[in-house]
């Protein structure tokens, strides 16, 4: 097959291997290339720039998959499927949208098959468009795409130096409906409802009514839920799924307890597709040892995938596991306090990182107060681990800038803060977070307004600001993973330095500087006569007496060594 000339590479034909077992077949997609040239960059998860998107709300790449399982009931505003899919994400990977933003990882909401019906959860009739209402972990929801679509996304992203992070839900399956029954009682509990005041009433309970809680604490062996047996037989893959489960339990020695089934099904997305990480949902609602077990299986699967696909493996970075503990913040270090029990989710080698709920509450704090504190914690108590900072998300009703009135400041605070950064889809173009007619978190989940980017000059200018900061962060691990030091208060200037083995990186950043002539101290970081480049304006400068002079129309300077 003749490949497009712009790739300047010759790729081997992708092969599709069908594995037969008895009367059924399960499609296993294997894409391998003898000469796939991946974008090679210095990378660490501690300083990653992650773009988080709702798969259904980002971009509709295939309108033919918009309606499935007769999901045609009228829903409340923004509580139904809107057409976004994996193909839409892949299109934006290929056209360079994420590369231009300096994004080096994409986190997507769950893509597994959702319940077929909807429910009214007090905020209006809702379908599982968000991905957190699982019906079958072993299948992808056709509204999101196919196995081929996911394989193409991972391959396309890896070629651009971008990693793919999916969302893992082990705590619960989807609500019960007329079409989607509750799993057997040996699999789930349906009461009591969580109270969130002790360890026990945060873990051994259901998050909300009608959200069956997987018995993750149980070691009792259970058979498959009848719903899955019936479904798999109707789809012609029962024998294959059972054979794979038999092999998994034989290899691991785990009892056939509920949590281990789910772990097997989730780690299949690693061995089958080569995803690079999981954002783990509702961590504090599941016993901590579950995450140790899950981590081991993820690491095993990731190493197996890299061994089986050496030309597609990006580098030696470990599998990423970032946990969601609602209201965890970096000031707690490695410990989360349930009130009657403290749990360390890091030192037992479960999580690479935790989502940091603190940054979005720092509007009344200076850059220096936030940056110095984060750097101190990350380079001491949490050295070797990390946090994922954000200002906006899909379920936090108290974002940093709900009215989108401080968009440039928000970008600067997020993308220059120590730790990993999470851009929520549309942050970069001020997608509205206040949608008329919505209830609850639906207001945070509007459709990405692609057409408005083209015709709105304000959105375009904000996007450029995000792109410059994001590319600078991606080019310099020192920003997220380095050591912060203030150089001067006025103008506010700081350095970030990073060293690991033979690799070192150093930058100087100045904020709130004059929009014309600038004279900036670089401290002792750069030697006399060093040639530097301002990555924001593109201007060059030479260090003289420990300072550089620039004239630009911007109030920010991002100094790096000139190539």
Residue pairs with C-beta under 8 A, 6 or more apart in sequence:
1 11
1 13
3 9
3 10
3 11
9 35
9 36
9 37
10 35
11 33
11 35
11 36
12 32
12 33
12 34
12 35
14 30
14 31
14 32
15 30
15 31
15 32
16 27
16 29
16 30
17 28
17 29
17 30
18 25
18 27
18 28
19 25
19 26
19 27
19 28
19 240
21 239
21 240
21 243
22 239
22 240
23 236
23 239
24 236
24 237
24 238
24 239
24 240
25 236
25 237
25 240
26 237
26 240
26 241
26 244
27 147
28 272
29 147
29 148
29 151
29 272
29 273
31 151
31 152
31 155
31 312
32 309
32 311
32 312
33 311
33 312
34 311
35 311
36 155
36 158
36 159
36 311
36 312
37 159
38 158
38 159
38 161
38 312
38 314
39 159
39 160
39 161
39 162
40 161
40 315
41 104
41 161
41 474
42 477
42 503
42 505
43 104
43 161
43 314
43 315
43 317
43 477
44 317
44 477
44 480
44 481
44 500
45 277
45 317
45 318
45 320
45 352
45 353
45 386
45 420
46 353
46 378
46 385
46 386
46 419
46 420
46 480
46 481
47 386
47 419
47 420
47 473
47 477
47 478
47 479
47 480
47 481
47 482
47 498
48 104
48 105
48 163
48 320
48 420
48 421
48 480
49 101
49 102
49 103
49 104
49 105
49 415
49 420
49 421
49 423
49 470
49 473
49 474
49 480
50 103
50 104
50 105
50 106
50 107
50 165
50 388
50 420
50 421
50 422
50 423
51 98
51 101
51 103
51 105
51 106
51 107
51 422
51 423
51 425
52 106
52 107
52 108
52 390
52 393
52 394
52 422
52 423
52 424
52 425
53 89
53 106
53 107
53 108
53 109
53 424
53 425
53 448
54 84
54 109
54 129
54 130
54 131
54 394
54 425
54 445
55 84
55 85
55 86
55 89
55 108
55 109
55 110
55 111
55 131
55 144
56 81
56 82
56 83
56 84
56 85
56 109
56 129
56 130
56 131
56 143
56 144
57 82
57 84
57 129
57 425
57 445
57 446
57 447
57 448
58 84
58 88
58 89
58 92
58 425
58 448
59 84
59 85
59 88
59 89
59 91
59 92
59 448
59 450
60 66
60 82
60 83
60 84
60 85
60 88
61 85
61 86
61 87
61 88
61 89
61 90
61 91
62 85
62 87
62 88
62 145
62 149
63 83
65 85
65 142
65 143
65 144
65 145
66 81
66 83
66 143
67 81
67 143
68 141
68 142
68 143
69 116
69 179
70 116
71 80
71 81
71 116
71 117
71 118
71 127
71 143
73 80
73 118
73 125
73 127
74 80
74 125
75 118
75 124
75 125
75 126
75 127
76 123
76 124
76 125
76 126
76 438
76 439
76 442
77 124
77 435
77 436
77 437
77 438
77 439
77 442
78 435
78 438
78 442
78 443
78 445
78 446
79 123
79 124
79 125
79 126
79 127
79 129
79 442
80 118
80 126
80 127
80 129
81 127
81 129
81 143
82 129
82 447
84 447
84 448
85 143
85 144
85 145
85 149
86 108
86 111
86 144
86 145
86 146
86 149
86 150
86 153
87 145
87 149
89 106
89 108
89 153
90 149
90 152
90 153
90 156
90 157
92 98
93 106
93 153
93 156
93 157
93 160
93 162
94 156
96 160
98 106
98 157
98 160
98 162
99 160
99 161
99 162
100 467
100 471
101 423
101 428
101 466
101 467
101 470
101 471
102 467
102 469
102 470
102 471
102 472
102 473
102 474
102 475
103 162
103 423
103 470
103 474
104 161
104 162
104 163
104 474
105 162
105 163
105 164
105 165
105 276
105 277
105 320
106 157
106 162
106 163
106 164
106 165
107 165
107 166
107 167
107 277
107 279
107 422
108 164
108 165
108 166
108 167
109 130
109 131
109 132
109 167
109 394
110 130
110 131
110 132
110 134
110 166
110 167
110 168
110 169
110 281
111 131
111 140
111 141
111 144
111 145
111 150
111 166
112 131
112 134
112 135
112 136
112 137
112 138
112 139
112 140
112 141
113 134
113 135
113 136
113 137
113 139
113 140
113 141
113 142
114 127
114 128
114 129
114 131
114 133
114 134
114 135
114 141
114 143
114 174
115 128
115 133
115 134
115 135
115 174
115 175
115 177
115 179
115 180
116 135
116 177
116 179
116 180
117 127
117 177
117 178
117 179
117 180
118 125
118 126
118 127
118 128
118 177
119 125
119 126
119 175
119 177
119 210
120 126
121 175
121 208
121 210
123 439
123 440
123 442
124 439
128 135
128 141
128 174
129 143
130 394
130 445
131 141
131 144
131 167
132 167
132 169
132 174
132 281
133 173
133 174
133 175
134 169
134 172
134 173
134 174
135 173
135 174
135 180
136 228
136 231
137 262
137 265
137 266
138 228
138 232
138 241
138 265
138 268
139 235
140 146
140 147
140 150
147 272
147 273
150 269
150 273
151 273
153 164
154 164
154 273
154 274
154 275
155 312
157 163
157 164
158 164
158 274
158 312
158 314
161 314
163 276
163 277
163 314
163 317
163 320
164 275
164 276
164 277
165 275
165 276
165 277
165 278
165 279
165 320
165 322
166 269
166 275
166 277
166 278
166 279
167 278
167 279
167 280
167 281
168 266
168 278
168 279
168 280
168 281
168 294
169 281
169 282
170 214
170 216
170 259
170 262
170 263
170 266
170 280
170 281
170 286
170 290
170 294
171 207
171 213
171 214
171 216
171 281
171 282
171 285
171 286
172 188
172 206
172 207
172 211
172 212
172 213
172 214
172 282
173 183
173 188
173 212
173 214
174 180
174 211
175 210
175 211
175 212
176 182
176 210
176 212
181 227
182 188
182 190
182 212
183 212
183 225
183 227
184 222
184 225
184 226
186 215
186 218
186 220
186 222
186 258
187 212
187 214
187 215
187 222
187 225
187 258
188 212
188 213
188 214
188 215
188 258
189 204
189 205
189 206
189 212
189 213
189 215
190 206
190 210
190 212
190 213
191 205
191 206
192 201
192 205
192 206
193 205
193 206
193 207
193 208
193 209
194 201
194 202
194 205
194 206
194 207
194 285
195 201
195 202
195 205
196 202
197 339
198 338
198 339
198 340
198 341
199 338
199 339
199 340
199 341
199 343
202 284
202 285
202 338
203 217
203 284
203 285
203 286
203 287
204 217
205 213
205 285
206 212
206 213
207 213
207 282
207 285
213 285
214 258
214 259
214 262
215 257
215 258
215 259
216 258
216 259
216 286
216 287
216 290
217 287
218 257
218 258
218 259
219 255
219 257
220 255
220 257
221 255
221 256
221 257
222 256
222 257
222 258
223 256
224 242
224 261
229 238
232 238
232 241
244 264
244 268
245 256
245 261
245 264
248 254
248 260
248 264
249 255
249 256
249 260
252 260
252 297
254 260
254 293
259 290
259 293
260 293
263 293
263 294
263 297
264 297
266 278
266 294
267 297
267 298
267 300
267 301
268 301
269 275
270 298
270 301
270 302
270 305
270 319
271 301
271 304
271 305
271 308
274 305
274 306
274 309
274 312
274 313
276 302
276 314
276 317
276 319
276 320
277 319
277 320
277 321
277 322
277 352
278 298
278 319
278 320
278 321
278 322
279 322
279 323
279 324
279 355
280 291
280 294
280 321
280 322
280 323
280 324
280 351
281 324
282 324
282 326
283 291
283 323
283 324
283 325
283 345
283 351
284 325
284 326
284 328
284 336
284 338
284 343
288 343
288 345
288 348
288 350
291 321
291 323
291 345
291 350
291 351
292 348
292 349
292 350
294 321
294 350
295 321
295 349
295 350
295 351
298 319
298 321
299 318
299 319
301 319
302 318
302 319
305 313
306 313
318 352
319 352
320 352
320 353
321 350
321 351
321 352
321 353
322 351
322 352
322 353
322 354
322 355
322 388
322 420
323 345
323 350
323 351
323 353
323 354
323 355
324 354
324 355
325 336
325 345
325 354
325 355
326 357
327 357
328 336
328 354
328 355
328 356
328 357
329 356
329 357
329 358
330 356
330 358
330 373
330 374
330 377
330 378
330 382
330 387
330 419
331 358
331 373
331 377
333 377
333 381
333 382
334 344
334 345
334 346
334 347
334 381
334 382
334 385
335 342
335 343
335 344
336 342
336 343
336 345
345 351
345 354
346 354
346 382
346 385
351 385
352 385
352 386
353 385
353 386
353 387
353 388
353 420
354 387
354 388
355 387
355 388
355 390
355 422
356 387
356 388
356 389
356 390
356 419
357 396
358 389
359 370
359 389
359 390
359 391
359 400
359 413
359 414
359 417
360 390
360 391
360 392
360 396
360 398
360 399
360 400
361 398
361 400
362 369
362 370
362 400
362 413
363 400
363 401
363 406
367 412
367 413
367 416
367 492
367 511
368 486
368 489
368 492
368 494
370 413
370 417
371 416
371 417
371 418
371 484
371 494
372 484
372 486
374 387
374 389
374 417
374 418
374 419
374 484
375 418
375 482
375 483
375 484
378 385
378 386
378 387
378 418
378 419
378 481
379 483
386 419
386 420
386 481
387 419
387 420
388 419
388 420
388 421
388 422
389 414
389 417
389 419
389 420
389 421
389 422
390 396
390 414
390 421
390 422
390 424
391 399
391 400
391 401
391 410
391 413
391 414
391 424
391 427
392 399
392 400
392 401
392 424
392 427
392 433
392 444
393 399
393 422
393 424
393 444
394 424
394 441
394 444
394 445
395 441
395 444
396 444
397 440
397 441
397 444
399 433
399 444
400 406
400 410
400 413
401 407
401 409
401 410
402 433
402 434
403 433
403 434
404 430
404 432
404 433
407 430
407 462
408 462
408 465
410 427
411 427
411 428
411 462
411 465
411 466
411 469
412 469
412 511
412 556
414 421
414 422
414 423
414 427
415 421
415 423
415 466
415 469
415 470
415 472
415 473
415 479
416 469
416 473
416 479
416 509
416 511
417 480
418 479
418 480
418 481
418 482
418 484
418 496
419 480
420 480
421 473
421 480
423 466
423 470
425 431
425 448
426 446
426 448
426 449
427 466
428 462
428 463
428 466
428 467
429 449
429 452
429 453
429 456
429 459
429 462
429 463
430 458
430 459
430 462
431 446
431 448
431 449
432 446
433 443
433 444
434 443
435 442
435 443
435 446
452 459
453 459
453 460
453 463
468 535
468 536
468 558
469 558
471 535
472 479
472 507
472 535
472 536
472 558
472 560
473 479
473 480
475 535
475 560
476 482
476 496
476 498
476 505
476 507
476 560
477 498
477 503
477 505
478 496
478 497
478 498
478 505
478 506
478 507
479 496
479 507
481 498
482 496
482 497
482 498
482 505
482 506
483 496
483 497
483 498
484 494
484 495
484 496
485 494
485 495
485 496
485 497
485 523
486 492
486 493
486 494
487 493
487 494
487 495
487 508
487 521
487 522
487 523
487 525
488 521
491 510
491 511
491 512
491 513
491 514
491 518
491 520
492 510
492 511
492 512
493 508
493 509
493 510
493 511
493 520
493 521
494 508
494 509
495 506
495 507
495 508
495 509
495 522
495 523
495 525
496 506
496 507
496 509
497 504
497 505
497 506
497 525
498 504
498 505
498 506
499 505
506 525
506 526
506 561
507 558
507 559
507 560
508 520
508 522
508 523
508 525
508 526
508 532
508 557
508 559
509 556
509 557
509 558
509 559
510 518
510 520
510 556
510 557
510 559
511 555
511 556
512 555
512 556
513 520
513 555
513 556
513 557
514 555
515 552
515 553
515 554
515 555
516 551
516 552
516 553
517 549
517 550
517 551
518 549
518 550
518 551
518 552
518 557
519 547
519 548
519 549
520 547
520 548
520 549
520 550
520 557
520 559
521 546
521 547
522 532
522 543
522 546
522 547
522 548
522 559
523 546
524 546
526 532
526 543
526 559
526 561
527 543
528 543
528 544
528 545
528 546
529 542
529 543
529 544
530 542
530 543
530 561
531 540
531 541
531 542
531 561
531 562
532 540
532 541
532 542
532 543
532 548
532 559
532 560
532 561
532 562
533 539
533 540
533 541
533 559
533 560
533 561
533 562
533 563
534 540
534 541
534 550
534 552
534 557
534 558
534 559
535 558
535 559
535 560
536 552
536 554
536 556
536 557
536 558
537 550
537 552
537 553
537 554
537 557
539 550
539 551
539 552
540 562
541 548
541 549
541 550
541 559
542 548
548 559
550 557
